[in-house]
Amino acid sequence: MRKFHSYRIGVDQGAQVLFSDFADNGEMWVGDGPRERVTPVSFSEPFISIPAVHVSLDMWDMDQKTNQRADVSARNVTLTGFDIVFRTWGDTRVARVRAAWLAIGELRDEDVWDID
C-alpha cells in the first residue's frame, strides 16, 4: 500500500485518443504480430512525488473477425507526466482506441516552506 506524506493530495485525470488507424490503414489496423503505440501525457501541474497512475480502455473499436487482444499500461511515470502504452499481437485488427487515466499523488503545499 502506498502512503502519502502530505495533506495536499492531487487527483488529475483525462482521456486520450491513442490512434485511429482504420482511417489511413495504419499498422494497428492492417499489421500483424506484436505492435505497440506509445502516447505521452502531461499532468496539469507537477506532483512532488511520483503519483500512482491508473490507465484503462475507455473506447475500443476492433475487427470482429479476428481475436481481440489488448494490453494497456502506464510507463515512465514522472512528476510531470507518463506514457500510455497500448499493445496488441497476432492477427488482431484495431481500428481505434481511447484510454482514460487517473493520477493520484502529493502536491506542493504553499503553507509548507522549504528552508535551506
Backbone bond lengths (Angstrom), bond angles and torsions (degrees), N, CA, C in turn:
res aa  C-N    CA-C-N  psi(-1)  N-CA   C-N-CA  omega(-1)  CA-C   N-CA-C  phi
1 M - - - 1.439 - - 1.529 108.50 -
2 R 1.275 114.90 141.18 1.457 120.88 178.83 1.517 109.43 -95.64
3 K 1.329 116.77 130.90 1.462 121.85 177.53 1.515 108.40 -115.23
4 F 1.336 116.57 131.82 1.451 121.90 179.76 1.530 109.24 -93.22
5 H 1.332 116.32 147.44 1.456 122.63 -177.28 1.519 111.53 -105.08
6 S 1.282 117.78 31.64 1.456 120.31 -174.39 1.517 109.54 -141.48
7 Y 1.315 115.18 150.58 1.453 119.79 171.95 1.521 110.52 -86.98
8 R 1.307 115.53 -6.98 1.459 120.74 -177.81 1.526 108.95 -108.44
9 I 1.304 116.55 93.95 1.457 122.77 -179.09 1.529 108.25 -103.12
10 G 1.328 115.87 132.77 1.456 120.77 179.60 1.522 111.10 -111.08
11 V 1.312 115.46 145.47 1.459 122.62 174.60 1.521 106.85 -124.43
12 D 1.311 116.15 122.41 1.469 121.71 176.22 1.513 106.31 -119.95
13 Q 1.317 117.38 146.38 1.459 119.72 -178.57 1.514 110.37 -152.39
14 G 1.314 115.19 162.81 1.450 119.94 178.23 1.513 111.48 -175.99
15 A 1.304 115.35 -179.51 1.463 123.10 175.63 1.519 106.88 -137.67
16 Q 1.298 115.99 142.38 1.463 121.60 -174.14 1.528 109.40 -137.50
17 V 1.337 116.90 125.85 1.466 119.86 170.33 1.521 106.51 -72.02
18 L 1.325 116.63 122.59 1.460 120.94 -176.72 1.522 111.50 -85.27
19 F 1.310 116.81 -36.83 1.464 120.91 176.52 1.518 109.22 -169.95
20 S 1.324 115.35 164.83 1.457 124.04 175.78 1.526 106.65 -142.00
21 D 1.334 115.77 72.22 1.462 121.50 -168.90 1.521 115.38 -78.06
22 F 1.330 119.10 -15.96 1.466 119.25 179.95 1.519 111.64 -67.99
23 A 1.330 117.23 -27.89 1.464 121.29 -176.75 1.527 112.57 -66.99
24 D 1.351 116.75 -32.75 1.467 118.72 -177.24 1.537 112.57 -128.32
25 N 1.337 115.81 25.46 1.470 121.69 179.52 1.524 112.25 52.70
26 G 1.340 116.01 45.82 1.457 121.53 177.89 1.522 112.04 -69.15
27 E 1.342 116.00 170.83 1.457 121.82 -172.28 1.526 113.52 -63.04
28 M 1.319 119.12 -29.90 1.466 120.10 179.00 1.530 111.25 -68.95
29 W 1.340 116.72 -25.52 1.455 121.24 -178.25 1.528 111.89 -92.49
30 V 1.314 118.15 -41.43 1.472 119.97 -174.74 1.526 113.37 -108.23
31 G 1.324 118.14 -11.54 1.459 120.95 -177.74 1.517 112.23 -81.66
32 D 1.324 115.27 176.15 1.458 120.59 172.47 1.524 108.52 -145.44
33 G 1.334 115.62 169.93 1.452 120.04 -175.87 1.515 111.43 80.48
34 P 1.337 117.15 -169.50 1.466 120.66 -178.48 1.530 111.56 -65.94
35 R 1.331 115.63 130.06 1.464 121.73 177.23 1.514 108.73 -138.86
36 E 1.332 115.39 148.08 1.456 120.83 -177.18 1.511 109.49 -143.02
37 R 1.330 116.20 141.43 1.462 122.50 174.27 1.515 107.80 -129.22
38 V 1.337 117.24 128.81 1.460 123.35 -179.32 1.524 108.74 -113.91
39 T 1.332 116.47 128.48 1.462 122.31 -179.07 1.528 109.44 -125.90
40 P 1.348 118.07 117.77 1.467 120.08 178.80 1.526 112.25 -74.27
41 V 1.329 115.46 145.18 1.465 122.99 177.44 1.524 107.87 -129.82
42 S 1.333 116.80 136.07 1.466 121.88 175.81 1.521 109.41 -109.40
43 F 1.335 116.35 138.00 1.457 120.28 176.01 1.526 109.32 -74.95
44 S 1.325 116.40 157.56 1.467 120.17 -179.02 1.527 111.98 -69.85
45 E 1.334 117.64 -24.03 1.465 122.74 171.03 1.525 107.39 -153.83
46 P 1.321 117.97 155.98 1.468 119.97 -177.35 1.525 112.22 -71.18
47 F 1.316 115.38 146.03 1.460 122.29 170.28 1.533 107.19 -86.69
48 I 1.343 117.92 165.57 1.469 120.04 177.73 1.528 111.69 -99.20
49 S 1.331 117.01 -9.29 1.459 122.34 170.39 1.530 106.12 -142.47
50 I 1.311 115.85 161.30 1.467 120.10 -177.13 1.531 109.01 -59.56
51 P 1.330 118.11 122.33 1.468 120.61 -178.18 1.530 111.86 -78.59
52 A 1.308 114.98 162.45 1.464 121.38 169.25 1.521 106.49 -81.60
53 V 1.328 117.35 130.18 1.463 121.81 -177.24 1.529 109.47 -123.04
54 H 1.325 115.56 132.21 1.461 122.58 176.46 1.528 108.14 -118.49
55 V 1.325 116.42 133.64 1.469 122.15 178.63 1.526 108.33 -126.19
56 S 1.327 116.27 138.66 1.462 120.53 177.04 1.524 110.05 -142.50
57 L 1.319 115.85 159.97 1.462 120.08 174.64 1.518 108.08 -74.75
58 D 1.309 116.12 127.45 1.459 123.21 -179.05 1.529 110.31 -101.44
59 M 1.316 115.99 -30.34 1.461 122.84 176.59 1.517 107.70 -157.48
60 W 1.314 116.32 136.19 1.460 119.49 172.72 1.511 109.30 -140.71
61 D 1.293 115.59 142.63 1.458 123.75 -178.46 1.517 105.84 -128.21
62 M 1.343 116.35 107.79 1.462 121.24 -174.94 1.513 110.75 -127.07
63 D 1.318 115.04 153.47 1.456 122.28 176.58 1.521 109.03 -66.82
64 Q 1.331 115.91 132.61 1.463 121.29 -179.26 1.524 113.12 -76.46
65 K 1.325 118.06 -15.40 1.461 121.26 -174.27 1.524 113.19 -86.33
66 T 1.328 117.47 -7.50 1.458 120.79 -179.74 1.531 108.91 -123.65
67 N 1.313 115.73 165.38 1.465 120.29 176.84 1.518 109.84 -63.58
68 Q 1.326 116.12 140.84 1.460 121.55 -179.83 1.524 108.55 -97.77
69 R 1.332 115.55 106.50 1.458 122.22 -178.07 1.520 108.46 -123.72
70 A 1.340 116.62 131.42 1.463 119.80 179.86 1.518 109.77 -153.71
71 D 1.326 114.81 143.90 1.454 122.65 174.38 1.524 106.30 -138.13
72 V 1.330 117.02 123.43 1.464 120.93 179.20 1.526 108.13 -126.91
73 S 1.346 115.76 136.83 1.458 119.54 -176.89 1.526 110.40 -155.01
74 A 1.343 114.58 168.83 1.463 122.10 174.28 1.522 107.76 -101.42
75 R 1.335 115.80 137.94 1.465 121.00 179.39 1.524 108.28 -137.13
76 N 1.319 116.50 155.37 1.471 122.45 176.85 1.530 112.66 54.61
77 V 1.331 116.71 48.54 1.467 120.65 179.35 1.531 108.77 -72.16
78 T 1.336 115.87 128.12 1.466 122.81 177.99 1.528 108.52 -126.65
79 L 1.320 116.21 -174.66 1.459 121.34 177.20 1.529 112.32 -67.57
80 T 1.332 116.42 -24.65 1.471 120.81 -173.34 1.528 114.88 -111.13
81 G 1.330 118.71 -7.17 1.455 119.73 -179.43 1.511 112.49 170.76
82 F 1.324 115.92 -167.26 1.457 122.63 -178.79 1.526 108.96 -163.87
83 D 1.313 116.21 175.34 1.464 122.46 175.56 1.516 109.50 -111.19
84 I 1.339 116.70 132.45 1.462 121.20 168.84 1.524 106.36 -88.23
85 V 1.325 116.42 128.50 1.459 121.59 179.98 1.521 108.50 -115.35
86 F 1.338 116.06 122.50 1.462 122.13 174.65 1.522 107.74 -112.27
87 R 1.327 116.08 130.78 1.466 121.20 178.87 1.512 109.99 -129.16
88 T 1.323 114.16 147.83 1.463 121.36 169.59 1.520 107.73 -145.20
89 W 1.322 117.14 173.76 1.467 120.77 -175.92 1.518 109.30 -159.06
90 G 1.319 114.98 175.19 1.466 121.03 179.09 1.519 111.65 66.46
91 D 1.332 115.55 -142.51 1.467 120.97 -176.94 1.528 113.22 -93.20
92 T 1.325 118.19 8.89 1.466 122.17 -177.67 1.528 110.53 -58.36
93 R 1.332 114.85 134.62 1.464 121.64 177.30 1.523 108.26 -115.69
94 V 1.335 115.38 113.71 1.465 121.09 -177.03 1.523 108.58 -109.18
95 A 1.321 116.10 119.09 1.463 120.46 -179.90 1.523 111.04 -78.66
96 R 1.338 116.30 -49.44 1.469 120.09 179.99 1.518 109.77 -160.64
97 V 1.338 113.88 157.56 1.463 121.25 -177.97 1.520 109.43 -144.97
98 R 1.336 115.35 139.54 1.459 121.86 169.41 1.528 106.72 -124.25
99 A 1.325 116.83 135.99 1.464 121.93 179.26 1.521 109.58 -115.44
100 A 1.322 116.49 142.19 1.461 122.75 172.84 1.520 107.65 -103.58
101 W 1.328 116.23 148.12 1.464 120.26 -179.65 1.518 110.94 -140.60
102 L 1.340 114.15 155.32 1.448 122.31 -179.84 1.526 107.71 -142.99
103 A 1.332 116.85 128.70 1.467 122.37 178.09 1.524 108.68 -121.50
104 I 1.327 115.70 132.72 1.466 121.61 179.77 1.522 107.96 -129.17
105 G 1.343 116.11 127.75 1.456 118.92 -179.77 1.508 112.86 -171.03
106 E 1.324 114.71 -177.74 1.460 121.90 -177.97 1.522 111.04 -79.61
107 L 1.332 114.87 138.49 1.464 121.60 175.19 1.523 109.17 -114.07
108 R 1.315 114.65 158.00 1.461 120.66 177.11 1.535 108.73 -64.14
109 D 1.313 115.89 138.94 1.452 122.61 178.33 1.520 107.93 -109.17
110 E 1.320 118.01 118.19 1.459 122.28 -177.51 1.526 112.39 -61.56
111 D 1.330 117.54 -23.11 1.460 121.22 179.91 1.531 112.66 -80.53
112 V 1.325 117.79 -10.47 1.472 121.25 177.93 1.522 107.33 -102.79
113 W 1.307 116.33 120.14 1.470 121.87 -177.50 1.516 110.72 -99.96
114 D 1.316 115.41 141.29 1.460 121.41 172.77 1.523 107.60 -93.10
115 I 1.334 116.94 114.14 1.461 121.55 179.30 1.512 107.55 -112.08
116 D 1.316 115.71 119.54 1.466 120.30 -179.41 1.488 112.32 -93.21
